[in-house]
C-alpha cells in the first residue's frame, strides 16, 4: 500500500534490538510504526521523512 514516511527513528551504524521502532509511515490517514524483527545493526536508511513509498520498497537495511 502506498504511503509517506512520517519519521525515521534510526541512524546508520546504530545497534537496535528486537521491537525497536525503525520508522513511522502514514497510509490512508493512519500512522503505523515499523519495528525491528531481530537484534541488528542499521546498515543503511534509504528513506527520509516526507518520502513517498510503495509496497516492497527497501526502507532500512539491517545486518
C-alpha positions in Angstrom: 0.0 0.0 0.0 1.5 3.4 -0.9 2.3 5.8 1.9 4.5 8.6 3.2 7.4 8.3 5.6 6.3 10.3 8.7 9.5 9.9 10.7 12.8 7.9 10.8 13.9 6.7 14.3 17.2 5.1 13.5 20.6 6.1 12.1 23.3 4.2 10.2 25.6 2.1 12.5 23.1 2.2 15.4 22.7 -1.0 17.3 19.0 -1.9 17.6 17.0 -4.6 19.5 14.0 -6.7 18.5 10.9 -4.5 18.8 12.7 -1.1 18.5 11.0 1.4 16.3 12.6 1.9 12.9 10.3 4.4 11.2 6.7 5.6 11.1 4.6 5.6 7.9 1.3 7.3 7.1 -1.2 5.4 4.9 -4.8 6.4 4.4 -4.7 8.9 7.4 -3.3 6.2 9.7 0.2 6.2 11.2 1.9 2.8 11.6 5.2 2.1 13.3 7.6 -0.4 11.7 9.8 -2.3 14.2 12.9 -4.4 14.1 12.2 -8.2 13.8 15.6 -9.0 15.4 18.6 -7.6 17.1 20.9 -6.0 14.5 22.9 -3.0 13.4 21.4 -0.5 10.9 23.4 -0.8 7.7 21.6 1.8 5.6 18.5 4.0 5.7 17.0 4.5 2.2 14.2 7.0 3.0 13.7 10.3 4.8 10.6 12.0 6.3 8.2 13.0 3.6 9.4 10.4 1.1 6.7 8.6 -0.9 6.9 4.9 -0.6 5.2 1.9 -2.2 4.8 -1.8 -1.2 8.1 -3.7 -1.5 10.3 -0.6 -1.4 13.5 -1.1 0.6 13.4 1.3 3.5 16.0 0.2 6.0 18.8 -2.4 5.8 19.9 -4.4 8.8 23.0 -6.5 9.4 
